[in-house]
Amino acid sequence: MTERTGIITFKGNGLTLQGSPVSVGDKAPDFTVLGNDLSPKTLADFKGKVLILSAVPSLDTPVCDVETRRFNQEAANLGNGIAVLTISADLPFAQARWCGAAGINAVTTLSDHKDMAFGAAYGLIIKELRLLTRAVLVVNKEGKIVYQEVLPEVTNEPNYEAAIAAARAAL
């Protein structure tokens, strides 16, 4: 598995990313993750929609909580043509519990815990923690990556406005 250093930090400390990095213009790699009901979900399950892929380390952390709540608010106004998927290495049961407690109903949470297939396909696994790094990607209806932000500091929030603008432009 490819390893890269010098890309992200956590509280200023350098970490290693694993997996195959992607870039804007690439075809979005397929992956299999788990839904909150343990059913397998793939990129094809969301075919025909513009996707905002929000990778977060863990929903049970302050920045991930804020990010997912913000994308949930935004998703409510984006219409049926755009789906927001929040993907973490949290267990599906923990994701379902968190969503229920937080009132999340417009974002789909998916677990990469089992195989880390999403993280490997997009180069977003933090080797030292076996978590996903914070990143936002937008995939158009044709399956091409049209926007990408990998946060240099894992504890920072993404540029919500830029991701949403890219998703709207891809409709």
DRENLUMVO-626896 format. One record per residue (C-alpha): residue number from 1; residue in one letter; x, y, z. Coordinates in pm, whole numbers. Layout:
<pts>
pos: NUM; code: a; x: X; y: Y; z: Z
...
</pts>
This chain:
<pts>
pos: 1; code: m; x: 0; y: 0; z: 0
pos: 2; code: t; x: 131; y: 345; z: -92
pos: 3; code: e; x: 246; y: 558; z: 201
pos: 4; code: r; x: 289; y: 937; z: 197
pos: 5; code: t; x: 426; y: 1171; z: 461
pos: 6; code: g; x: 435; y: 1548; z: 491
pos: 7; code: i; x: 70; y: 1591; z: 387
pos: 8; code: i; x: -123; y: 1597; z: 716
pos: 9; code: t; x: -68; y: 1671; z: 1082
pos: 10; code: f; x: -269; y: 1607; z: 1395
pos: 11; code: k; x: -220; y: 1887; z: 1646
pos: 12; code: g; x: 99; y: 1975; z: 1461
pos: 13; code: n; x: 246; y: 1624; z: 1462
pos: 14; code: g; x: 313; y: 1465; z: 1122
pos: 15; code: l; x: 125; y: 1150; z: 1024
pos: 16; code: t; x: 143; y: 898; z: 739
pos: 17; code: l; x: -134; y: 859; z: 482
pos: 18; code: q; x: -188; y: 517; z: 325
pos: 19; code: g; x: -372; y: 419; z: 9
pos: 20; code: s; x: -387; y: 533; z: -350
pos: 21; code: p; x: -425; y: 911; z: -368
pos: 22; code: v; x: -678; y: 1058; z: -610
pos: 23; code: s; x: -691; y: 1397; z: -782
pos: 24; code: v; x: -950; y: 1624; z: -939
pos: 25; code: g; x: -1026; y: 1488; z: -1285
pos: 26; code: d; x: -981; y: 1122; z: -1183
pos: 27; code: k; x: -1260; y: 869; z: -1209
pos: 28; code: a; x: -1383; y: 814; z: -854
pos: 29; code: p; x: -1263; y: 470; z: -740
pos: 30; code: d; x: -1528; y: 225; z: -627
pos: 31; code: f; x: -1534; y: 105; z: -267
pos: 32; code: t; x: -1746; y: -104; z: -33
pos: 33; code: v; x: -1841; y: 31; z: 308
pos: 34; code: l; x: -2117; y: -57; z: 554
pos: 35; code: g; x: -2445; y: 120; z: 610
pos: 36; code: n; x: -2575; y: 165; z: 963
pos: 37; code: d; x: -2777; y: -156; z: 914
pos: 38; code: l; x: -2456; y: -348; z: 818
pos: 39; code: s; x: -2558; y: -366; z: 452
pos: 40; code: p; x: -2275; y: -320; z: 200
pos: 41; code: k; x: -2279; y: 12; z: 13
pos: 42; code: t; x: -2078; y: 95; z: -297
pos: 43; code: l; x: -2035; y: 400; z: -515
pos: 44; code: a; x: -2283; y: 243; z: -760
pos: 45; code: d; x: -2558; y: 263; z: -494
pos: 46; code: f; x: -2555; y: 641; z: -543
pos: 47; code: k; x: -2531; y: 640; z: -924
pos: 48; code: g; x: -2689; y: 938; z: -1096
pos: 49; code: k; x: -2632; y: 1174; z: -805
pos: 50; code: v; x: -2366; y: 1431; z: -737
pos: 51; code: l; x: -2187; y: 1315; z: -422
pos: 52; code: i; x: -2022; y: 1508; z: -145
pos: 53; code: l; x: -1791; y: 1257; z: 24
pos: 54; code: s; x: -1701; y: 1383; z: 369
pos: 55; code: a; x: -1429; y: 1168; z: 526
pos: 56; code: v; x: -1389; y: 1218; z: 900
pos: 57; code: p; x: -1178; y: 1046; z: 1168
pos: 58; code: s; x: -1465; y: 983; z: 1415
pos: 59; code: l; x: -1815; y: 1124; z: 1464
pos: 60; code: d; x: -1749; y: 1121; z: 1840
pos: 61; code: t; x: -1496; y: 1404; z: 1819
pos: 62; code: p; x: -1574; y: 1777; z: 1832
pos: 63; code: v; x: -1466; y: 1880; z: 1480
pos: 64; code: c; x: -1627; y: 1576; z: 1314
pos: 65; code: d; x: -1947; y: 1646; z: 1508
pos: 66; code: v; x: -1953; y: 2009; z: 1390
pos: 67; code: e; x: -1868; y: 1913; z: 1032
pos: 68; code: t; x: -2135; y: 1645; z: 1003
pos: 69; code: r; x: -2401; y: 1869; z: 1160
pos: 70; code: r; x: -2310; y: 2148; z: 918
pos: 71; code: f; x: -2327; y: 1920; z: 615
pos: 72; code: n; x: -2660; y: 1786; z: 746
pos: 73; code: q; x: -2799; y: 2143; z: 755
pos: 74; code: e; x: -2666; y: 2213; z: 406
pos: 75; code: a; x: -2789; y: 1880; z: 265
pos: 76; code: a; x: -3146; y: 1966; z: 361
pos: 77; code: n; x: -3134; y: 2250; z: 104
pos: 78; code: l; x: -2941; y: 2080; z: -176
pos: 79; code: g; x: -3226; y: 1884; z: -335
pos: 80; code: n; x: -3247; y: 1522; z: -445
pos: 81; code: g; x: -2971; y: 1550; z: -705
pos: 82; code: i; x: -2696; y: 1578; z: -443
pos: 83; code: a; x: -2621; y: 1322; z: -169
pos: 84; code: v; x: -2390; y: 1387; z: 124
pos: 85; code: l; x: -2206; y: 1078; z: 250
pos: 86; code: t; x: -2008; y: 1102; z: 572
pos: 87; code: i; x: -1759; y: 816; z: 593
pos: 88; code: s; x: -1559; y: 724; z: 903
pos: 89; code: a; x: -1396; y: 420; z: 1059
pos: 90; code: d; x: -1655; y: 426; z: 1339
pos: 91; code: l; x: -1859; y: 110; z: 1381
pos: 92; code: p; x: -2200; y: 126; z: 1209
pos: 93; code: f; x: -2374; y: 90; z: 1547
pos: 94; code: a; x: -2188; y: 391; z: 1685
pos: 95; code: q; x: -2275; y: 592; z: 1374
pos: 96; code: a; x: -2644; y: 506; z: 1409
pos: 97; code: r; x: -2641; y: 599; z: 1778
pos: 98; code: w; x: -2464; y: 927; z: 1709
pos: 99; code: c; x: -2700; y: 1020; z: 1423
pos: 100; code: g; x: -3003; y: 950; z: 1641
pos: 101; code: a; x: -2868; y: 1162; z: 1926
pos: 102; code: a; x: -2763; y: 1445; z: 1691
pos: 103; code: g; x: -3080; y: 1445; z: 1480
pos: 104; code: i; x: -2890; y: 1375; z: 1159
pos: 105; code: n; x: -3137; y: 1290; z: 884
pos: 106; code: a; x: -3011; y: 1447; z: 560
pos: 107; code: v; x: -2658; y: 1294; z: 556
pos: 108; code: t; x: -2589; y: 924; z: 503
pos: 109; code: t; x: -2324; y: 791; z: 741
pos: 110; code: l; x: -2116; y: 496; z: 623
pos: 111; code: s; x: -1856; y: 286; z: 802
pos: 112; code: d; x: -1515; y: 206; z: 655
pos: 113; code: h; x: -1422; y: 10; z: 968
pos: 114; code: k; x: -1437; y: -342; z: 824
pos: 115; code: d; x: -1195; y: -322; z: 529
pos: 116; code: m; x: -1085; y: 44; z: 512
pos: 117; code: a; x: -1170; y: 9; z: 140
pos: 118; code: f; x: -1276; y: 371; z: 95
pos: 119; code: g; x: -966; y: 503; z: 272
pos: 120; code: a; x: -737; y: 277; z: 69
pos: 121; code: a; x: -903; y: 367; z: -263
pos: 122; code: y; x: -875; y: 742; z: -195
pos: 123; code: g; x: -543; y: 750; z: -5
pos: 124; code: l; x: -702; y: 871; z: 319
pos: 125; code: i; x: -602; y: 616; z: 586
pos: 126; code: i; x: -403; y: 758; z: 877
pos: 127; code: k; x: -154; y: 474; z: 931
pos: 128; code: e; x: -71; y: 558; z: 1293
pos: 129; code: l; x: -438; y: 571; z: 1402
pos: 130; code: r; x: -626; y: 342; z: 1156
pos: 131; code: l; x: -871; y: 624; z: 1102
pos: 132; code: l; x: -960; y: 830; z: 797
pos: 133; code: t; x: -810; y: 1174; z: 761
pos: 134; code: r; x: -1041; y: 1471; z: 719
pos: 135; code: a; x: -1117; y: 1528; z: 352
pos: 136; code: v; x: -1405; y: 1638; z: 130
pos: 137; code: l; x: -1446; y: 1527; z: -228
pos: 138; code: v; x: -1721; y: 1601; z: -479
pos: 139; code: v; x: -1802; y: 1342; z: -744
pos: 140; code: n; x: -2017; y: 1442; z: -1042
pos: 141; code: k; x: -2297; y: 1231; z: -1194
pos: 142; code: e; x: -2051; y: 1078; z: -1439
pos: 143; code: g; x: -1833; y: 951; z: -1153
pos: 144; code: k; x: -1549; y: 1202; z: -1192
pos: 145; code: i; x: -1388; y: 1382; z: -898
pos: 146; code: v; x: -1453; y: 1754; z: -950
pos: 147; code: y; x: -1341; y: 1887; z: -610
pos: 148; code: q; x: -1102; y: 1770; z: -340
pos: 149; code: e; x: -983; y: 1913; z: -11
pos: 150; code: v; x: -755; y: 1709; z: 213
pos: 151; code: l; x: -715; y: 1911; z: 530
pos: 152; code: p; x: -345; y: 1963; z: 613
pos: 153; code: e; x: -433; y: 1974; z: 985
pos: 154; code: v; x: -681; y: 1702; z: 1083
pos: 155; code: t; x: -836; y: 1918; z: 1357
pos: 156; code: n; x: -941; y: 2194; z: 1112
pos: 157; code: e; x: -1283; y: 2221; z: 947
pos: 158; code: p; x: -1318; y: 2201; z: 569
pos: 159; code: n; x: -1425; y: 2479; z: 335
pos: 160; code: y; x: -1798; y: 2401; z: 335
pos: 161; code: e; x: -1887; y: 2678; z: 91
pos: 162; code: a; x: -1636; y: 2560; z: -172
pos: 163; code: a; x: -1754; y: 2197; z: -151
pos: 164; code: i; x: -2121; y: 2293; z: -178
pos: 165; code: a; x: -2049; y: 2530; z: -468
pos: 166; code: a; x: -1864; y: 2249; z: -649
pos: 167; code: a; x: -2154; y: 2011; z: -590
pos: 168; code: r; x: -2410; y: 2263; z: -719
pos: 169; code: a; x: -2193; y: 2337; z: -1023
pos: 170; code: a; x: -2181; y: 1962; z: -1101
pos: 171; code: l; x: -2560; y: 1929; z: -1122
</pts>
